[in-house]
């Protein structure tokens, strides 16, 4: 078969690229094929002939190839779509294969990697084809409930129900550059539709996919993601995930005894502030260490997620998973980067915390924001609901969460990311119910009293320890307070 453009590789060719071409690297799942009456369940004239031509052209009997593969040392169930077989469309036999693949993944506790390239549901099977999306959605949710990761790769094209289930429904969504991605396929869009809106790049910009990955980097990228997201699978028990209703009612219950990740060591050599206003000024120094420096020091390798899956991204919130430098443990992270956090940032952080919780992975959060974005667009984007959702995600987390305050802690927009009872502070940070300038304005005090107001708010790190707001100050000899 000729070597196709990266987005249009055959299913077998792509599997070979991911397994380095090793014959032992992929083991196909075998299953009985359901019997169709002539020309399929709808007796669609010519359907048998179309399937026969597709099989002769591709060497496949259906539009998906399913099996187990070792990708960079981590075993996974791989679902590879063959677009050359009737446009990678989903029919009843496709649904059978997908269901078997997900069941195998749960039985053997393996992550699932859908390599999606599909035009949607198969018209020659009508509504019976469309209802396969319900089967796929159920299998995906059962696998999610079992605490197993799903990492999708969007190829060209990924449209229709395949995008709306196997693609967009995955935990992490990667895409090949230039791939056509969208619910509407090219032949059913409005005539005046902007084609740029139906691309992988547009989906990343809209927060519906996490990253663009070049084909030559795909195997290494998938290997990293599989290693990171499979780290906590053994810690997720059947009882922990089987009943989502009982799980939701047990807020705060810890299904494992995993220790919380330690807070990062302080970067820089800032002394403890003498006054509240000194604390504010120290936290606002442009040159002080920011979250990226802390993440680089804490992790040897990391991979980022992006987007709130609701149409938004926030460059001021960094989320992802990394291998801790001290012991190689996988830790999820959500870090504010010093700007006012937008609603999409809060929703992305909540998504990260819930994903880590489901996969049995502890979380580190870094707090550094003057507060939540308060412009009109932020209100229209649901700032209050987004902050409430993050408060809820942190409160309901069953895996350990550790927080380090590394700069400004501005009001509820900062507190939403903080772990109750396990928040620490750096010497060059402060936490306040509101910025001292705004507090003075609310109290109708003149500008000359801002510094006095900062002292009265008791926002210094050492004040926060005394008040019981934080457990301790990293890098300082002061005794910590266990809450």
C-alpha positions in Angstrom: 0.0 0.0 0.0 1.4 3.4 -0.8 2.7 5.6 2.0 0.1 8.3 2.5 0.3 11.8 4.0 0.7 11.7 7.8 -2.9 12.4 8.5 -4.1 9.7 6.0 -1.8 6.8 7.0 -3.5 3.5 6.9 -4.5 2.0 10.2 -1.7 -0.6 10.0 0.9 1.9 8.9 0.1 4.2 11.8 0.2 1.3 14.3 3.6 0.3 12.9 4.9 3.8 13.4 3.8 3.8 17.1 5.3 0.4 17.8 8.5 1.0 15.9 7.5 -1.6 13.3 8.0 -4.5 15.7 5.9 -7.6 14.7 5.4 -8.3 18.3 4.4 -4.8 19.1 0.8 -5.2 18.1 -1.6 -8.0 18.9 -4.9 -7.8 17.2 -8.1 -8.6 19.1 -10.1 -11.4 17.4 -13.8 -11.5 17.5 -16.7 -13.1 15.5 -18.3 -10.9 12.9 -22.1 -10.6 13.0 -23.9 -12.0 10.0 -25.8 -9.5 7.8 -28.6 -10.3 5.4 -27.9 -9.4 1.8 -26.9 -5.7 1.5 -27.0 -5.2 5.2 -29.7 -4.5 7.8 -31.5 -2.0 5.5 -31.1 -4.1 2.4 -29.3 -1.1 0.9 -28.7 -2.0 -2.8 -25.0 -2.3 -3.5 -23.8 -2.3 0.1 -22.3 -5.8 -0.1 -20.4 -4.7 -3.2 -19.1 -1.5 -1.6 -17.9 -3.4 1.4 -16.1 -5.9 -0.8 -14.4 -3.2 -2.8 -13.3 -1.5 0.5 -11.9 -4.8 1.8 -10.0 -5.4 -1.4 -8.6 -1.9 -1.4 -7.5 -1.8 2.2 -7.0 -5.4 3.2 -9.4 -4.9 6.2 -12.8 -6.3 6.9 -14.0 -3.3 8.8 -13.3 0.4 9.4 -11.4 -0.2 12.7 -8.5 -2.3 13.7 -8.3 -3.0 17.4 -5.6 -4.6 19.5 -3.0 -4.2 22.2 0.3 -2.4 21.6 3.3 -1.5 23.6 4.0 2.2 23.1 7.2 3.3 24.7 7.1 0.6 27.3 3.4 1.1 28.3 0.8 -1.5 27.1 -2.4 0.0 25.8 -5.5 -0.9 23.8 -5.2 0.8 20.4 -8.3 1.5 18.2 -7.1 2.6 14.7 -9.6 3.8 12.2 -9.1 2.8 8.5 -10.4 5.7 6.6 -10.0 3.8 3.3 -12.8 1.5 4.4 -15.9 3.4 3.6 -14.5 6.6 5.0 -13.8 5.1 8.4 -17.6 5.1 9.0 -19.2 3.5 12.0 -21.6 0.6 11.5 -22.9 -2.3 13.7 -19.8 -4.3 13.1 -17.6 -1.3 14.0 -19.6 -1.0 17.2 -19.0 -4.7 18.0 -15.3 -4.2 17.6 -15.2 -1.0 19.7 -17.2 -2.6 22.5 -14.9 -5.6 22.6 -11.8 -3.3 22.7 -13.1 -1.3 25.7 -14.2 -4.4 27.5 -10.7 -5.9 27.0 -9.2 -2.6 28.3 -11.2 -2.8 31.5 -10.6 -6.5 32.1 -6.8 -6.1 31.7 -6.7 -2.5 33.2 -5.2 -0.9 30.2 -5.5 2.7 28.9 -7.2 3.2 25.5 -5.7 5.1 22.6 -8.3 5.8 19.7 -6.5 6.9 16.5 -9.5 8.5 14.9 -10.1 9.1 11.2 -13.7 8.9 10.3 -16.4 10.7 8.3 -19.2 9.7 10.7 -22.0 7.1 10.8 -22.6 4.7 7.9 -25.6 5.8 5.9 -26.1 2.3 4.4 -27.1 1.1 7.9 -29.2 4.1 8.8 -30.2 4.6 12.4 -28.7 1.3 13.4 -25.3 2.9 12.5 -26.1 6.1 14.4 -27.0 4.2 17.6 -23.5 2.8 17.7 -22.5 6.2 19.1 -24.6 5.3 22.2 -22.7 2.1 22.6 -19.4 3.8 22.2 -20.4 6.5 24.7 -21.3 3.9 27.3 -18.1 2.0 26.8 -16.1 5.1 27.2 -17.9 6.1 30.4 -17.5 2.6 31.9 -13.8 2.8 31.1 -13.6 6.3 32.7 -15.4 5.0 35.8 -12.8 2.2 36.0 -10.0 4.8 36.4 -8.4 4.1 33.0 -7.1 6.8 30.8 -8.3 7.5 27.2 -5.9 9.4 24.9 -7.3 10.3 21.5 -5.3 11.2 18.4 -7.3 13.2 15.8 -6.3 12.4 12.2 -7.6 13.7 8.9 -10.5 13.8 8.9 -12.2 13.4 12.3 -15.8 14.4 11.9 -19.3 13.5 12.9 -20.1 11.1 15.7 -16.5 9.8 15.8 -15.3 13.2 16.9 -18.3 13.6 19.3 -17.5 10.4 21.1 -14.1 8.7 20.7 -12.4 12.1 20.0 -13.9 14.8 22.1 -14.8 12.4 24.9 -11.2 11.3 25.6 -9.3 12.6 28.6 -6.5 14.0 26.5 -7.0 15.0 22.9 -4.0 15.3 20.6 -4.3 16.2 16.9 -2.1 15.9 13.8 -1.4 19.3 12.2 -3.8 20.4 9.5 -6.3 17.6 10.3 -9.9 18.4 9.4 -11.8 18.2 12.8 -15.4 19.1 13.4 -18.8 17.7 14.0 -19.9 18.8 10.6 -18.2 17.1 7.7 -17.1 19.0 4.6 -20.2 18.1 2.5 -22.8 19.1 5.1 -21.5 22.5 6.3 -23.1 25.8 5.3 -21.9 27.0 1.9 -20.3 30.1 3.5 -18.7 28.3 6.4 -15.1 29.3 7.2 -13.1 26.1 6.5 -10.4 27.3 9.1 -13.0 26.7 11.8 -13.0 23.0 11.1 -9.3 22.3 11.7 -7.3 20.7 14.5 -5.7 24.1 15.1 -9.1 25.7 15.6 -10.2 23.1 18.0 -7.0 23.6 20.1 -7.6 27.4 20.1 -11.2 26.8 21.2 -10.2 24.6 24.1 -11.7 21.4 22.6 -8.3 19.7 22.0 -5.1 19.8 24.0 -2.3 20.0 21.6 -1.0 19.7 18.0 1.6 16.9 17.7 3.7 16.5 14.6 3.7 13.0 13.2 7.4 12.4 13.9 6.8 13.2 17.6 3.6 11.2 18.0 5.2 8.0 19.3 7.3 9.8 21.9 4.4 12.0 22.9 2.0 9.2 23.4 4.6 7.2 25.3 5.0 10.1 27.8 1.2 10.5 28.2 0.6 6.8 28.7 3.4 6.6 31.3 2.1 9.6 33.2 -1.6 8.7 33.1 -1.2 5.0 33.9 0.8 5.7 37.0 -2.2 5.7 39.4 -4.2 2.9 37.7 -3.3 0.3 40.3 -4.5 2.7 43.1 -8.0 2.9 41.7 -10.1 0.1 43.1 -13.3 -1.3 41.7 -15.3 -0.2 44.6 -13.8 3.3 44.3 -15.3 3.9 40.8 -18.2 1.5 40.3 -20.9 3.7 41.7 -20.6 7.3 40.9 -23.5 8.3 43.0 -22.0 6.9 46.2 -18.7 8.4 45.2 -20.2 11.8 44.9 -21.8 11.5 48.3 -18.5 10.6 50.0 -16.9 14.0 49.6 -13.4 13.9 51.2 -13.2 10.1 51.5 -9.7 8.9 50.6 -9.7 5.6 48.7 -6.0 5.2 49.0 -3.3 6.1 51.6 -1.0 7.9 49.2 0.9 10.7 50.8 0.3 14.2 49.5 3.1 15.5 47.2 5.5 17.7 49.2 5.4 21.4 48.3 8.2 22.7 46.1 11.3 24.2 47.7 11.4 28.0 47.6 13.2 29.7 44.7 15.1 32.9 45.3 16.3 34.3 48.6 13.5 36.6 49.7 13.4 37.4 53.5 10.2 37.3 55.4 8.4 40.7 55.1 8.4 43.1 58.0 5.0 44.5 57.2 1.9 43.7 55.2 2.8 46.2 52.5 6.3 44.7 52.3 4.7 41.4 51.6 2.6 42.9 48.8 5.6 44.6 47.2 7.7 41.4 47.5 5.0 39.4 45.7 4.7 42.0 43.0 8.4 42.2 42.1 8.5 41.3 38.4 11.7 39.4 38.7 10.6 37.0 41.4 10.3 33.3 40.5 7.1 32.4 38.7 5.2 29.2 38.3 7.1 28.0 35.2 10.3 28.1 37.2 8.8 26.1 40.0 7.4 23.5 37.6 10.7 23.2 35.8 12.5 22.6 39.1 9.9 20.2 40.5 9.4 17.9 37.4 11.9 16.2 35.1 9.3 15.8 32.3 5.8 17.1 32.0 2.9 17.2 29.5 0.3 19.9 29.3 -3.5 19.9 28.8 -5.2 22.9 27.5 -8.8 24.2 27.3 -12.0 24.0 29.3 -13.9 21.9 26.7 -16.5 24.7 26.7 -14.9 27.0 24.0 -12.2 28.7 26.0 -8.5 28.7 27.0 -6.6 30.8 29.5 -2.9 31.4 28.9 -2.6 32.4 32.6 -3.3 28.9 33.9 -0.9 26.0 33.3 -2.3 22.5 33.8 -0.9 19.0 33.1 1.0 16.0 34.5 4.7 15.5 35.3 7.2 13.2 36.8 8.5 14.5 40.1 12.3 15.0 40.0 12.8 13.6 43.5 11.3 10.1 42.9 9.7 9.9 39.4 6.2 9.9 40.9 3.4 11.2 38.6 1.8 14.4 40.0 -0.8 16.5 38.3 -0.4 20.3 38.4 -2.5 23.4 38.0 -0.6 26.6 38.3 -1.6 30.3 38.0 1.0 32.3 36.1 0.6 35.7 37.8 -2.3 37.1 35.8 -5.9 37.6 36.6 -7.4 34.1 36.1 -10.2 33.9 33.5 -13.2 31.6 33.6 -11.7 29.2 31.1 -8.7 28.9 33.4 -10.8 27.9 36.4 -12.7 25.3 34.3 -9.5 23.9 32.9 -8.1 23.5 36.4 -11.3 21.8 37.6 -11.1 19.4 34.6 -7.4 18.6 35.6 -8.2 18.0 39.2 -11.2 15.7 38.4 -9.1 13.8 35.8 -6.2 13.3 38.3 -8.7 12.2 41.0 -10.3 9.6 38.7 -6.9 8.2 37.7 -5.5 8.0 41.2 -2.9 10.7 40.8 -2.1 13.4 43.5 -2.2 17.1 42.6 0.0 20.1 43.1 -1.5 23.6 42.8 0.5 26.8 42.6 -1.4 30.0 43.6 -0.3 33.3 42.0 -2.9 35.7 40.9 -4.0 39.2 41.8 -7.5 37.8 41.6 -10.2 36.6 39.1 -10.7 38.5 35.9 -13.5 40.9 36.5 -14.1 42.5 33.1 -17.5 42.3 31.3 -16.3 39.4 29.1 -15.4 37.4 32.2 -18.9 37.8 33.6 -20.4 36.8 30.3 -18.2 33.7 30.3 -19.5 32.6 33.7 -16.8 33.7 36.1 -18.8 32.9 39.2 -19.9 29.5 38.0 -16.4 28.6 36.9 -14.9 29.6 40.3 -17.6 27.7 42.1 -16.9 24.6 40.0 -13.2 24.7 40.9 -14.0 25.1 44.6 -16.2 22.0 44.3 -13.5 20.0 42.4 -10.9 20.7 45.1 -13.4 20.0 47.9 -14.5 16.7 46.4 -11.0 15.5 45.5 -10.3 12.0 47.0 -6.6 12.1 46.1 -4.1 14.3 48.0 -3.9 17.9 46.9 -0.9 20.1 48.0 -0.9 23.9 47.4 2.0 26.3 47.4 1.3 30.1 47.5 4.2 31.5 45.4 3.2 35.1 44.9 -0.1 37.0 45.1 -3.1 35.4 46.6 -5.9 37.7 45.6 -9.2 36.9 47.2 -11.5 34.0 46.1 -9.9 33.9 42.7 -6.8 32.5 44.4 -8.4 30.6 47.2 -10.4 28.4 44.7 -7.2 26.7 43.8 -5.9 26.2 47.4 -6.1 22.9 49.2 -7.9 23.2 52.6 -5.5 22.1 55.3 -2.6 21.6 53.0 -1.6 25.0 51.7 2.0 26.3 52.1 3.5 29.7 51.4 6.9 31.1 50.1 8.5 34.0 51.9 7.7 36.3 49.0 4.0 35.8 49.0 0.8 37.1 50.5 -2.8 36.0 50.8 -5.6 38.5 51.3 -9.4 38.7 51.4 -8.9 41.5 48.9 -6.0 43.6 47.6 -5.1 46.3 50.2 -5.8 49.1 47.7 -9.3 47.8 47.1 -9.9 47.2 50.8 -9.0 50.8 51.5 -11.3 52.0 48.7 -14.2 49.9 50.0 -13.6 51.3 53.5 -13.5 54.8 52.0 -9.9 55.4 53.3 -7.5 57.7 51.6 -4.6 56.3 49.5 -2.2 57.2 52.3 -3.8 54.5 54.5 -3.3 51.6 52.0 -0.1 50.4 53.8 -1.8 50.6 57.2 -4.7 48.6 55.8 -2.3 45.9 54.5 -1.0 45.5 58.0 -4.5 45.3 59.5 -5.4 42.5 57.0 -2.5 40.4 58.4 -1.5 39.0 55.0 2.2 38.2 55.6 3.2 34.5 55.3 4.0 34.4 59.0 0.6 35.9 59.8 -1.1 33.2 57.7 0.7 30.5 59.7 -0.4 32.1 63.0 -4.0 32.4 61.7 -4.0 28.8 60.6 -4.6 29.7 56.9 -1.4 27.9 55.8 0.6 25.1 57.3 4.0 26.6 57.1 6.5 28.7 55.1 8.7 26.6 52.8 12.4 27.1 53.4 12.0 28.9 56.7 12.8 27.5 60.2 9.5 28.6 61.7 7.5 25.7 63.1 4.6 24.7 60.8 1.1 24.5 62.0 -0.7 21.2 61.4 -4.4 21.9 60.8 
